Amino acid sequence: MADLAGTDGPAQPSFISRLFTFIRQRHQKFLDDVTPYMPIRWIVTLILFIVYTIRFLYLQ
């Protein structure tokens, strides 16, 4: 059997791995924070769509 003396347990994650984990956590936190405002986002989207459509038809 191989002698495992000198190993200190699992290796620490690399910098890139920690960076991507941090980015994923921040992104998920942002999504969790804005989720309660879903009806407001749909209303704003609908209003913007109507304004854009009116503008498009007016300029045509």
Residue frames as qw, qx, qy, qz and C-alpha x, y, z in Angstrom:
[[0.000, 0.889, 0.458, 0.000, 0.00, 0.00, 0.00],
 [0.353, 0.593, -0.046, 0.723, 1.11, 3.49, -0.66],
 [0.405, -0.414, -0.476, 0.662, 2.20, 5.45, 2.35],
 [0.055, 0.815, 0.383, 0.432, 0.07, 8.59, 2.60],
 [0.506, -0.611, -0.216, 0.569, 2.24, 10.26, 5.20],
 [0.282, -0.175, 0.196, 0.923, 2.71, 13.92, 4.50],
 [0.103, -0.479, -0.565, -0.664, -0.76, 14.59, 3.12],
 [0.043, 0.046, 0.472, -0.880, -2.74, 17.11, 5.09],
 [0.375, 0.496, 0.677, -0.392, -6.18, 16.05, 3.91],
 [0.497, 0.690, 0.489, 0.196, -8.17, 17.48, 1.06],
 [0.409, 0.067, 0.151, 0.897, -6.52, 20.20, -0.98],
 [0.120, 0.585, 0.281, -0.751, -7.84, 23.75, -0.86],
 [0.565, 0.684, 0.454, 0.081, -9.93, 24.78, -3.88],
 [0.512, 0.150, 0.219, 0.817, -8.06, 26.79, -6.49],
 [0.001, 0.344, 0.116, -0.932, -8.44, 30.54, -6.84],
 [0.284, -0.011, -0.560, -0.778, -10.52, 30.13, -10.02],
 [0.371, -0.365, -0.851, -0.077, -12.83, 27.65, -8.30],
 [0.210, -0.495, -0.543, 0.645, -13.34, 30.00, -5.35],
 [0.071, 0.226, -0.164, -0.958, -13.90, 32.95, -7.71],
 [0.349, -0.164, -0.689, -0.614, -16.60, 31.13, -9.69],
 [0.350, -0.450, -0.794, 0.211, -18.24, 29.96, -6.46],
 [0.114, -0.416, -0.300, 0.851, -18.28, 33.56, -5.20],
 [0.203, 0.100, -0.386, -0.894, -19.78, 34.82, -8.49],
 [0.371, -0.295, -0.819, -0.323, -22.45, 32.10, -8.47],
 [0.288, -0.484, -0.685, 0.462, -23.39, 32.93, -4.89],
 [0.002, 0.346, 0.078, -0.935, -23.65, 36.67, -5.63],
 [0.283, -0.034, -0.596, -0.751, -25.75, 35.99, -8.72],
 [0.376, -0.394, -0.837, -0.060, -28.08, 33.70, -6.77],
 [0.189, -0.455, -0.497, 0.715, -28.40, 36.31, -4.01],
 [0.142, 0.197, -0.208, -0.947, -29.37, 38.92, -6.61],
 [0.375, -0.188, -0.743, -0.521, -31.99, 36.58, -8.09],
 [0.349, -0.439, -0.781, 0.275, -33.36, 35.82, -4.63],
 [0.096, -0.381, -0.286, 0.874, -33.59, 39.54, -3.85],
 [0.253, 0.182, -0.294, -0.903, -35.49, 40.51, -7.03],
 [0.149, -0.220, -0.937, -0.227, -37.86, 37.53, -7.15],
 [0.030, 0.538, 0.687, -0.487, -40.48, 39.14, -4.85],
 [0.176, 0.570, -0.014, -0.802, -40.88, 41.96, -7.37],
 [0.298, 0.104, 0.838, 0.445, -41.95, 39.69, -10.24],
 [0.236, 0.746, 0.623, -0.012, -45.44, 41.25, -10.81],
 [0.028, -0.881, 0.034, 0.472, -43.92, 44.72, -10.90],
 [0.271, -0.383, 0.659, 0.588, -41.34, 43.58, -13.46],
 [0.303, 0.380, 0.818, 0.308, -44.09, 42.16, -15.71],
 [0.123, 0.881, 0.404, -0.213, -46.12, 45.37, -15.43],
 [0.127, -0.770, 0.296, 0.550, -43.09, 47.50, -16.31],
 [0.325, -0.103, 0.791, 0.507, -42.28, 45.18, -19.22],
 [0.272, 0.622, 0.724, 0.119, -45.84, 45.46, -20.53],
 [0.035, 0.919, 0.153, -0.361, -45.80, 49.26, -20.23],
 [0.213, -0.589, 0.518, 0.583, -42.48, 49.48, -22.07],
 [0.345, 0.175, 0.837, 0.388, -43.78, 47.17, -24.79],
 [0.214, 0.802, 0.555, -0.055, -46.89, 49.32, -25.25],
 [0.064, -0.873, 0.111, 0.470, -44.83, 52.53, -25.38],
 [0.296, -0.343, 0.697, 0.556, -42.46, 50.97, -27.91],
 [0.333, 0.420, 0.806, 0.251, -45.36, 49.73, -30.06],
 [0.142, 0.903, 0.342, -0.216, -47.06, 53.14, -30.04],
 [0.159, -0.753, 0.354, 0.531, -43.78, 54.82, -30.94],
 [0.362, -0.080, 0.804, 0.465, -43.16, 52.31, -33.73],
 [0.291, 0.622, 0.713, 0.145, -46.65, 52.79, -35.20],
 [0.017, 0.918, 0.163, -0.360, -46.47, 56.57, -34.86],
 [0.181, -0.667, 0.473, 0.546, -43.15, 56.85, -36.69],
 [0.503, 0.108, 0.792, 0.329, -44.13, 54.51, -39.49]]
